[in-house]
Amino acid sequence: MRHVALLGLGLMGSGMAHNLLKAGYELTVYNRTRARAEPLAQAGAQVADTPRAAAQQAEVVISMVADDRASRAVWLGEDGALAGAPAGAILIESSTLSSAWVRELAHLAAERGCALLDAPVRGSRDQAAAGELNFLVGGDAALLERVRPVLEAMGRRIDYLGPTGSGAIMKLINNQLAGVQVAALAEALAVAERAGLDLRQVVTLLINGAPGSPIVKGKAAPIAARDYRTNFALRWMHKDLSYALEEAVQHNIALPTVAAAREIYRLAIAQGHADQDFCAVAEVLRPPAD
């Protein structure tokens, strides 16, 4: 399989697309804002005006967009990728989505003679650019083996989780825990700051102690320095926590800490931090900067 289409060229999709080109795939890309595609055009990708046009010659079609609404927009309708994908094409949805929509999309793909893998990723902008993503895959295991080389061009690890929707659920579980940890870290650093402790010392003690999970090690220093350069936008963490709560309702499970964390992220969005890194949630709690 040499012909690949990639839909969505945000922080993640752009890095994925560049790595597909480096691996020698014949790549067609689509992005709602065409200007984002220009660096890829210069690198050798074809740029399509619609998702349908992008998918027409593709053996593999990958989507990396923001949410269920954006996913529906690129797959469905007269100009959607499902209308253009040839029968037998393999569709890969790598966005972080609700499992309900992923299963619906798989059904719609089957009606078109195509097969779908849900394969959201762990990692952020830097990992996407370096080809070091971790794919969390749901769907048919044999189908995964057919597209494994395509995923390996973009990632360093592929985990197969089970039937369609399993990858989507695992990604939501991953992000709910990350979102809660960073909200709790923000609270801890707010207490330290208001109490007059040296934040550099506090960060060192936290990251080298029992609380020092990878996410704490990665986000404590940026919070202390108010460095909110975007690796993963806060608005998308709020979205992912919302999807996690919806998933929990389907299984009759209460997620009170997730619900509390989502409210803090909502407040951060209301205060203007939506497009900053999600660790900017700390600004809801801490004293104003001098």
Buried (B, 14 or more C-beta within 10 A) or exposed (E): BEBBBBBBBBBBBBBBBBBBBEBEBBBBBBBBEBEBBEEBEEEEBBBBEBBBBBBBBBBBBBBBBBBBEBBBBBBBBEBBBBBBBBEEBBBBBBBBBBBBBBBBBBEBBEEBEBBBBBBBBBBBBEBBBBBBBBBBBBBBEEBBEBBBEBBBBBBEBBEBBEEBBBBBBBBBEBBBBBBBBBBBBBBBBBEBBEEEEEBEEBBBBBBEEEBBBEBBBBBBBBBBEEEBEBBBBBBBBBBBBBBBBEBBEEEEEEBEBBBEBBBBBBBBBEEEBBEBBBBBBBBBBBEEEE
